[in-house]
């Protein structure tokens, strides 16, 4: 891969990282808030579980987005073989 292609790829990875990071942070924050409200209202488990699922999925997505960011850094610690 030429330097220009590599630079373009790194810019695209950075753009994608930023495009995904903010919505995931909003989802995660709202899921945490809903979880706290559900606990405070002592809602039944069948209502709490979907909220916990959303929170867990957003945490997993956050970890994947961070790996993407690491791939986009020159000399990042990720080898490029991370599973997305």
Backbone as CSV, one residue per row, in Angstrom:
resi,resn,N_x,N_y,N_z,CA_x,CA_y,CA_z,C_x,C_y,C_z
1,UNK,0.848,-1.170,0.000,0.000,0.000,0.000,0.897,1.237,0.000
2,UNK,0.601,2.174,-0.885,1.411,3.389,-0.954,1.093,4.272,0.249
3,UNK,1.987,5.232,0.488,1.815,6.130,1.626,0.514,6.919,1.495
4,UNK,0.187,7.359,0.300,-1.040,8.118,0.094,-2.267,7.255,0.362
5,UNK,-2.240,5.994,-0.054,-3.352,5.081,0.223,-3.475,4.820,1.722
6,UNK,-2.323,4.669,2.355,-2.326,4.435,3.792,-2.871,5.656,4.538
7,UNK,-2.458,6.838,4.125,-2.949,8.062,4.758,-4.462,8.190,4.570
8,UNK,-4.939,7.872,3.379,-6.379,7.926,3.115,-7.113,6.937,4.012
9,UNK,-6.588,5.737,4.131,-7.197,4.718,4.978,-7.230,5.175,6.438
10,UNK,-6.131,5.739,6.911,-6.072,6.216,8.296,-7.082,7.335,8.535
11,UNK,-7.243,8.230,7.563,-8.239,9.306,7.689,-9.657,8.732,7.720
12,UNK,-9.915,7.736,6.886,-11.238,7.112,6.859,-11.539,6.405,8.178
13,UNK,-10.552,5.726,8.723,-10.737,5.049,10.012,-11.044,6.086,11.093
14,UNK,-10.311,7.197,11.086,-10.558,8.252,12.074,-11.957,8.835,11.907
15,UNK,-12.399,9.031,10.676,-13.733,9.580,10.418,-14.811,8.615,10.910
16,UNK,-14.643,7.348,10.586,-15.617,6.339,11.009,-15.664,6.248,12.536
17,UNK,-14.500,6.291,13.160,-14.426,6.262,14.622,-15.264,7.384,15.222
18,UNK,-15.065,8.596,14.724,-15.802,9.737,15.266,-17.293,9.661,14.937
19,UNK,-17.633,9.163,13.762,-19.040,9.031,13.379,-19.785,8.037,14.263
20,UNK,-19.099,7.024,14.743,-19.729,5.982,15.555,-19.660,6.318,17.046
21,UNK,-18.565,6.919,17.473,-18.313,7.140,18.896,-19.419,7.948,19.581
22,UNK,-19.832,9.051,18.998,-20.808,9.910,19.667,-22.180,9.251,19.823
23,UNK,-22.754,8.643,18.786,-24.043,7.976,19.002,-23.954,6.835,20.025
24,UNK,-22.849,6.117,20.022,-22.689,5.025,20.989,-22.625,5.592,22.406
25,UNK,-21.964,6.719,22.586,-21.892,7.339,23.913,-23.284,7.767,24.384
26,UNK,-24.101,8.276,23.469,-25.465,8.672,23.821,-26.294,7.451,24.205
27,UNK,-26.199,6.393,23.416,-26.928,5.159,23.721,-26.494,4.610,25.078
28,UNK,-25.210,4.575,25.312,-24.677,4.047,26.562,-25.145,4.876,27.757
29,UNK,-25.049,6.182,27.639,-25.468,7.057,28.732,-26.950,6.933,29.034
30,UNK,-27.760,6.880,27.995,-29.206,6.733,28.201,-29.558,5.364,28.776
31,UNK,-28.846,4.326,28.348,-29.086,2.988,28.908,-28.736,2.965,30.393
32,UNK,-27.642,3.622,30.756,-27.265,3.680,32.170,-28.324,4.424,32.979
33,UNK,-28.823,5.533,32.421,-29.868,6.296,33.103,-31.138,5.451,33.271
34,UNK,-31.551,4.779,32.202,-32.733,3.921,32.290,-32.542,2.800,33.306
35,UNK,-31.337,2.262,33.357,-31.034,1.207,34.326,-31.195,1.722,35.756
36,UNK,-30.686,2.920,36.012,-30.807,3.513,37.348,-32.272,3.771,37.696
37,UNK,-33.034,4.298,36.731,-34.452,4.552,36.953,-35.187,3.240,37.227
38,UNK,-34.880,2.209,36.440,-35.531,0.903,36.606,-35.247,0.332,37.993
39,UNK,-33.998,0.472,38.444,-33.662,-0.012,39.790,-34.398,0.795,40.851
40,UNK,-34.445,2.120,40.660,-35.105,2.984,41.639,-36.596,2.731,41.737
41,UNK,-37.222,2.383,40.614,-38.660,2.101,40.607,-38.961,0.645,40.919
42,UNK,-37.914,-0.127,41.091,-38.041,-1.568,41.363,-38.928,-2.252,40.322
43,UNK,-38.605,-1.995,39.056,-39.352,-2.606,37.960,-39.087,-4.102,37.911
44,UNK,-40.019,-4.867,37.358,-39.811,-6.317,37.245,-38.660,-6.640,36.290
45,UNK,-38.088,-7.812,36.472,-36.917,-8.240,35.704,-37.172,-8.217,34.202
46,UNK,-38.392,-8.551,33.781,-38.655,-8.599,32.339,-38.594,-7.210,31.701
47,UNK,-38.659,-6.171,32.501,-38.462,-4.809,31.992,-37.014,-4.349,32.155
48,UNK,-36.342,-4.842,33.191,-34.950,-4.457,33.438,-33.988,-5.129,32.459
49,UNK,-34.280,-6.374,32.096,-33.356,-7.138,31.253,-33.081,-6.492,29.896
50,UNK,-34.092,-5.996,29.178,-33.790,-5.355,27.892,-32.911,-4.109,28.045
51,UNK,-33.104,-3.385,29.138,-32.266,-2.208,29.386,-30.831,-2.645,29.629
52,UNK,-30.653,-3.703,30.412,-29.309,-4.232,30.667,-28.674,-4.739,29.375
53,UNK,-29.486,-5.341,28.512,-28.980,-5.815,27.217,-28.462,-4.662,26.371
54,UNK,-29.209,-3.553,26.360,-28.781,-2.374,25.600,-27.470,-1.835,26.164
55,UNK,-27.393,-1.757,27.480,-26.171,-1.255,28.116,-24.976,-2.153,27.798
56,UNK,-25.183,-3.466,27.880,-24.105,-4.412,27.583,-23.668,-4.313,26.116
57,UNK,-24.628,-4.224,25.212,-24.304,-4.120,23.783,-23.555,-2.826,23.485
58,UNK,-23.935,-1.750,24.148,-23.235,-0.486,23.908,-21.806,-0.538,24.446
59,UNK,-21.592,-1.259,25.542,-20.238,-1.434,26.070,-19.377,-2.241,25.094
60,UNK,-19.974,-3.287,24.519,-19.241,-4.093,23.538,-18.903,-3.261,22.305
61,UNK,-19.857,-2.467,21.847,-19.622,-1.623,20.682,-18.561,-0.571,20.982
62,UNK,-18.570,-0.029,22.177,-17.546,0.936,22.583,-16.158,0.306,22.513
63,UNK,-16.034,-0.927,22.981,-14.737,-1.617,22.934,-14.290,-1.822,21.481
64,UNK,-15.223,-2.178,20.614,-14.880,-2.382,19.203,-14.472,-1.076,18.534
65,UNK,-15.152,0.002,18.878,-14.823,1.307,18.307,-13.436,1.741,18.776
66,UNK,-13.112,1.449,20.020,-11.776,1.783,20.523,-10.700,0.982,19.780
67,UNK,-10.999,-0.293,19.467,-10.041,-1.083,18.685,-9.881,-0.482,17.296
68,UNK,-10.967,-0.006,16.730,-10.901,0.659,15.430,-10.010,1.890,15.515
69,UNK,-10.167,2.654,16.579,-9.325,3.844,16.766,-7.854,3.448,16.853
70,UNK,-7.571,2.382,17.583,-6.191,1.920,17.716,-5.618,1.473,16.379
71,UNK,-6.461,0.850,15.549,-5.995,0.455,14.217,-5.659,1.671,13.373
72,UNK,-6.380,2.758,13.607,-6.172,3.974,12.833,-4.967,4.774,13.261
73,UNK,-4.365,4.404,14.358,-3.169,5.107,14.818,-1.951,4.438,14.216
74,UNK,-1.090,5.200,13.634,0.162,4.620,13.134,0.940,4.076,14.320
75,UNK,1.399,2.847,14.162,2.171,2.242,15.246,1.313,1.872,16.441
76,UNK,-0.026,1.760,16.223,-0.934,1.401,17.315,-0.600,0.023,17.847
77,UNK,-1.112,-0.260,19.033,-0.790,-1.539,19.662,-1.524,-2.698,19.019
78,UNK,-2.572,-2.411,18.229,-3.333,-3.477,17.608,-2.605,-3.955,16.358
79,UNK,-2.604,-5.223,16.098,-1.858,-5.783,14.974,-2.616,-5.713,13.671
80,UNK,-3.877,-5.258,13.725,-4.686,-5.237,12.521,-5.477,-6.508,12.341
81,UNK,-5.369,-7.417,13.287,-6.084,-8.687,13.159,-7.235,-8.762,14.168
82,UNK,-7.616,-7.628,14.710,-8.700,-7.634,15.680,-9.992,-8.105,15.040
83,UNK,-10.798,-8.788,15.814,-12.065,-9.257,15.270,-13.120,-8.201,15.503
84,UNK,-13.725,-7.786,14.431,-14.796,-6.791,14.530,-16.068,-7.502,14.404
